[in-house]
Every structure is written in structure tokens, then in C-alpha cells.
């Protein structure tokens, strides 16, 4: 089986009616790795400032109900996304800065990965910070 990249989302606590938190899950066989920007830096073994790998279970929400898989990619586009995601500790420009509004935040990262991989998927209007 090849690589699958999921774009997952969950409602943000207290403002879930207007805002969601996005992250990526890279799936290789039975291995699932969650990549995301979180408001607190350096919380797990694989953290680069606010960028975390496997801070939480890949499918866990963020405190306001369950998450959902918004979309996923396979084949060559998944490989492009994985290359960007796995290199993001070195090349994402906002690893050491976080602001709820206007960004950079989790949604800034989600949009940045899409742009870097030349993927034209559109995030929800609830992805506050995506245009930072």
C-alpha cells in the first residue's frame, strides 16, 4: 500500500461555530503521523517550536468534539505533500511564532503545505489564519 495524506479538522473550543483547526496525517501502512502547529511550543519529543509531530492521536479532536477527515490524497500528490510536510521543520517560516489571529497558526501551516505542494485544495472559510 502506498502513502496516504489526510487533511483532518476539528472544531476549536468555544468558537467552533466559526473556527476550525486543521492538521495532516501521513499514513504509511500501519504507521500514522500527525503533523500540526499548536499554540504551545515544544510539547513533545518531535517538536520544532510550534510545529509538532504526534503531539496527539491522529484522529483526536482539539477539545470541542471529534475530528473528521476533510479529504485525502494518494499517489504522486500524496508524495509531494509528504515531502513538504516532512521537510517543514526546516523550511516552514513560522515554526517559532503563533498567534490565534490573524496568524500564523495551524491553518496558516495547513495552507502553506498545500501551496508548497502545488495542491489547489481550498480550506474552509472557518480556517481562520489561512491567509496570513
WONOR-V933941 format. One record per residue. RES is the residue in three letters. PSI is psi as a letter, one per 30 degrees, with the letter a starting at -180 (* if undefined). Layout:
res = {RES RES}
psi = {PSI PSI}
This chain:
res = {UNK UNK UNK UNK UNK UNK UNK UNK UNK UNK UNK UNK UNK UNK UNK UNK UNK UNK UNK UNK UNK UNK UNK UNK UNK UNK UNK UNK UNK UNK UNK UNK UNK UNK UNK UNK UNK UNK UNK UNK UNK UNK UNK UNK UNK UNK UNK UNK UNK UNK UNK UNK UNK UNK UNK UNK UNK UNK UNK UNK UNK UNK UNK UNK UNK UNK UNK UNK UNK UNK UNK UNK UNK UNK UNK UNK UNK UNK UNK UNK UNK UNK UNK UNK UNK UNK UNK UNK UNK UNK UNK UNK UNK UNK UNK UNK UNK UNK UNK UNK UNK UNK UNK UNK UNK UNK UNK UNK UNK UNK UNK UNK UNK UNK UNK UNK UNK UNK UNK UNK UNK UNK UNK UNK UNK UNK UNK UNK UNK UNK UNK UNK}
psi = {k a k k k k j l l l k k k e g f f f k l k l l k k k k j b f k k k k k l k l f k l h f l e i k i b f k k j h e l k e f k a g g h l l l l j e l l l a b e e e e e e e e e e f f f f f f k f g f g k k k e k g l k a e f e e e e e e e e e g h k g k k l l f g i k f f g *}
